[in-house]
Amino acid sequence: MGMLQPVAARWRSAARSDIGKVRARNEDSFVNLAERGLWLVADGMGGHRDGALASRLIAESLSELPFEALSLSERTRHAQQCLHWLNRRFSDELTLLADRNLDPVMGSTVVALLAEGQQLSCLWAGDSRCYLLRNRQLYQLSRDHCLARELVEQQQVDAQTAAKHPQAQALTQAIGAASELKLEMLELEALPGDVYLLCSDGLYQYLTPAQLCGALASPSPEQALERLFAQVLSGPARDNLSAVVLHYGGRA
C-alpha cells in the first residue's frame, strides 16, 4: 500500500457514462483508477454486441496490466503493446466475420492517461479526446484521427471545407479498424491546479469550448461531471456519452 497512497493523494478523479437519448445500448467503457494512475475512455463501434465488447476488452485489458515497481515509461510501453495486441485480435475477428458475410466492424476508440507522480503519458487512437484546463485556458491535447483532420493536414484544405466532406467524421485510426495501428502519444508534466478531461465524442460534440471550460472549473471532479452531463442531456444527446475528470493537487 505504501506505493499507492502518494499517487491517489495527488490525483482526484470521477467518471460517468450515459446511454444518451437515442441509442439502444451503451458501447462506451471507462477506467477510473486513481490509485493506479490509470484513466481511460473507449468508444466502441460496430453496433450492438461488438462495439460494447471491443471497448470493454480495452478497459479490462489495460486495467489488468502490471504497474507496481514499474516506471511510467515501462507502464506506457506495456499499454502500447496491449493495444497493438488487441488491434490484431479485433482485426482477426473482422476477417472471420467477413468470411461469414456478417458486418465486418468491431473496434473502439481509446484515449488513456497514465500517471506517475506529476508525469503523464497520454495515448490515443480515434476521436475520443483529452483536454487540459490550466490557468483558465482550455487545451485539446489529443488530435482526432478522422478524415477531416487528415484532409487539412495532407491536402492543405481549410477546416471549414474539410468539415463539409460527406465522410468528415470517418475515423482513420481506431483499435480494430485496420491491421496496422498507429497510436499517438504525448508526454507532459502536470501542474498543481490542472484539470484533465477524457471523453467520447458523444460528450464534446454537443458542448462549446466555453461550456467545457465552465464545467471543468467546478470545485470537484464530481461537480464537473454533473455540469457536463446536465448540459448534454438537456439537448438531443444522440450518442452515448462518457467522461473522466481528473484534478491534480500537487505534492501528497
C-alpha positions in Angstrom: 0.0 0.0 0.0 3.0 2.3 0.5 3.3 3.0 -3.2 -0.4 3.6 -3.8 -1.1 6.4 -1.3 1.0 9.2 -2.9 -0.5 8.6 -6.3 -4.0 8.6 -5.0 -3.4 11.6 -2.8 -2.1 13.8 -5.7 -5.0 12.9 -8.0 -8.7 13.1 -7.5 -10.9 11.8 -10.2 -14.5 10.8 -11.1 -16.1 9.1 -14.1 -19.5 8.7 -15.6 -21.2 7.2 -18.6 -24.7 7.6 -20.0 -26.6 5.8 -22.9 -27.9 9.2 -24.1 -31.4 9.6 -25.6 -31.3 7.7 -28.8 -29.0 4.6 -28.7 -30.4 1.3 -27.6 -27.1 0.3 -25.9 -24.1 1.9 -24.3 -21.0 1.0 -26.2 -18.7 3.2 -24.2 -16.4 2.0 -21.4 -14.2 3.8 -18.9 -11.5 3.2 -16.3 -11.1 5.4 -13.2 -8.2 4.1 -11.1 -6.5 7.0 -9.4 -4.7 4.5 -7.1 -3.0 3.0 -10.1 -2.6 6.3 -12.0 -4.7 5.0 -14.9 -7.8 6.5 -16.6 -9.4 5.9 -20.0 -12.4 6.3 -22.2 -13.2 3.9 -25.0 -16.0 4.4 -27.5 -17.0 1.1 -29.2 -18.1 0.9 -32.8 -19.8 -1.8 -34.8 -23.2 -1.7 -33.3 -24.8 -3.9 -30.6 -22.6 -6.5 -29.1 -19.3 -6.0 -31.0 -18.8 -2.3 -30.1 -19.6 -2.8 -26.5 -17.3 -5.8 -26.3 -14.4 -4.1 -28.0 -14.5 -1.1 -25.6 -14.9 -3.3 -22.6 -11.9 -5.5 -23.6 -9.8 -2.4 -23.9 -10.8 -1.2 -20.5 -10.4 -4.6 -18.8 -7.0 -5.4 -20.5 -5.4 -2.1 -19.6 -6.7 -2.3 -16.1 -5.1 -5.7 -15.6 -1.6 -4.6 -16.7 1.2 -4.6 -14.0 2.0 -1.2 -12.5 3.8 -1.7 -9.2 7.5 -1.2 -9.2 7.4 -0.2 -12.9 8.4 3.2 -14.2 5.9 5.3 -16.2 7.8 4.6 -19.4 7.6 0.8 -18.7 3.9 1.0 -18.0 3.3 3.1 -21.1 5.2 0.5 -23.2 3.0 -2.3 -21.7 -0.1 -0.3 -22.6 1.0 0.3 -26.1 1.9 -3.4 -26.6 -1.5 -4.4 -25.2 -3.4 -2.1 -27.6 -1.5 -3.4 -30.6 -2.3 -6.9 -29.4 -6.0 -6.1 -29.1 -5.9 -4.4 -32.6 -4.6 -7.7 -34.1 -7.2 -9.7 -32.2 -10.1 -7.4 -33.4 -8.7 -7.5 -36.9 -8.7 -11.3 -36.9 -12.4 -11.2 -35.7 -13.2 -8.9 -38.7 -11.7 -11.5 -41.1 -13.9 -14.2 -39.7 -17.0 -12.0 -39.8 -16.3 -11.1 -43.4 -15.9 -14.7 -44.4 -19.3 -15.4 -42.9 -20.9 -12.4 -44.7 -21.5 -10.6 -41.5 -21.0 -6.9 -40.9 -17.2 -6.7 -40.5 -17.0 -4.0 -37.9 -15.6 -4.5 -34.5 -13.5 -1.8 -32.9 -13.2 1.1 -30.5 -11.5 4.4 -30.0 -9.4 4.8 -26.9 -7.9 7.8 -25.0 -5.9 6.9 -21.9 -3.8 8.8 -19.3 -1.1 7.1 -17.2 0.4 8.9 -14.3 3.5 8.6 -12.1 3.5 11.5 -9.7 3.2 14.5 -11.9 4.5 12.8 -15.0 1.8 11.8 -17.5 1.6 9.8 -20.7 -1.4 10.2 -23.0 -2.2 7.5 -25.6 -5.0 7.6 -28.1 -6.5 6.2 -31.3 -9.7 7.6 -32.8 -11.7 10.7 -31.9 -12.1 10.3 -28.2 -10.4 13.3 -26.7 -8.1 14.5 -23.8 -8.5 18.1 -22.7 -6.5 20.1 -20.2 -7.8 23.2 -18.3 -4.8 25.1 -17.0 -4.9 28.7 -15.7 -8.4 29.0 -17.1 -7.2 28.1 -20.6 -8.6 25.0 -22.3 -6.2 22.9 -24.5 -7.1 19.9 -26.6 -4.1 17.6 -26.0 -5.2 14.8 -28.4 -5.7 15.2 -32.1 -8.7 13.5 -33.7 -7.9 10.6 -36.0 -10.6 11.4 -38.6 -10.8 12.2 -42.3 -11.4 15.9 -41.8 -8.2 16.4 -39.9 -6.2 14.4 -42.5 -7.6 16.5 -45.3 -6.5 19.6 -43.6 -3.0 18.3 -42.9 -2.3 16.5 -46.1 -4.1 18.5 -48.7 -4.0 21.9 -47.1 -7.7 22.5 -47.4 -9.2 24.7 -44.7 -11.1 23.3 -41.8 -14.4 24.6 -43.0 -14.1 22.9 -46.3 -12.9 19.7 -44.7 -15.8 19.7 -42.3 -18.3 19.7 -45.3 -16.8 16.4 -46.7 -19.5 13.7 -46.5 -17.1 11.4 -44.6 -15.6 14.2 -42.5 -16.0 12.3 -39.2 -14.9 8.9 -40.6 -12.2 7.5 -38.3 -8.8 7.0 -39.8 -7.5 5.2 -36.7 -9.1 3.0 -34.0 -8.4 -0.2 -32.2 -9.5 -2.9 -34.7 -10.1 -0.5 -37.7 -7.1 -1.8 -39.7 -4.3 -4.3 -39.5 -1.8 -1.6 -38.8 -2.5 0.6 -35.7 -0.8 4.0 -35.4 -1.1 5.0 -31.7 -0.3 8.6 -30.8 1.4 9.5 -27.6 2.0 12.7 -25.7 4.2 13.1 -22.6 3.7 16.0 -20.2 4.1 17.2 -16.7 1.1 18.0 -14.5 1.0 21.3 -12.6 -1.0 21.9 -9.3 -4.5 23.0 -10.3 -4.6 21.2 -13.6 -7.9 19.6 -14.6 -8.0 16.9 -17.3 -11.0 15.6 -19.2 -11.1 12.3 -21.1 -14.3 11.9 -23.1 -16.1 10.3 -26.0 -17.4 12.3 -29.0 -20.9 11.9 -27.6 -20.0 14.4 -24.9 -17.8 17.0 -26.7 -19.7 17.3 -29.9 -22.6 18.9 -28.1 -20.6 21.4 -26.0 -18.8 24.6 -26.9 -15.3 25.3 -25.5 -16.8 27.9 -23.2 -19.2 25.2 -21.8 -16.3 22.8 -21.3 -14.2 25.5 -19.5 -17.1 26.5 -17.3 -17.8 22.9 -16.2 -14.2 21.9 -15.7 -13.7 25.0 -13.5 -16.0 23.4 -10.9 -14.5 22.7 -7.5 -14.6 18.9 -7.7 -14.4 16.3 -10.5 -17.9 15.1 -9.5 -19.4 18.6 -9.9 -17.7 19.0 -13.2 -19.2 15.8 -14.5 -22.7 16.8 -13.2 -22.5 20.1 -15.2 -21.1 18.4 -18.3 -23.8 15.7 -18.4 -26.6 18.0 -17.5 -25.8 20.3 -20.4 -25.5 17.4 -23.0 -28.6 15.6 -21.7 -30.7 18.8 -21.9 -30.1 18.6 -25.7 -30.5 15.9 -28.3 -27.8 13.5 -26.8 -27.9 11.3 -29.9 -24.9 9.3 -28.9 -23.5 7.5 -25.8 -21.5 9.9 -23.6 -18.7 9.1 -21.2 -16.1 11.2 -19.4 -13.4 11.0 -16.7 -12.4 14.3 -14.9 -9.1 14.5 -13.0 -7.8 17.1 -10.6 -4.1 17.3 -9.9 -3.3 18.7 -6.4 0.5 18.7 -6.3 2.6 17.1 -3.6 1.0 14.4 -1.5 
